[in-house]
């Protein structure tokens, strides 16, 4: 289970680097995620706030070569993730992903 969770966190980080382009080069202030259980329901919302983990995910995404084309998903995502950004002097922004 821990290995699957670690893989999901890495995938979320990879998506962050490819999809979260903006005028500012911000790291997320937190990442909220839910994993799909074997019974088909999503588990509780978990949050990553550790700056070191978020920085590590950001470094991992810099190494990926991204294509700008959406991929159709024919089933519910295994992980739903929300990357929350808190820029200075601006409202909180978020990006939702299905992985």
Secondary structure, DSSP 4 states (H G I P E B T S, - for coil): -HHHHHHHHHHHHHHHHHH---SS----SEEEEEEB-TTS-B---EEE--HHHHHHHHHHHHT----------SS--SEEEEEEE--TTS--EEEEEE-
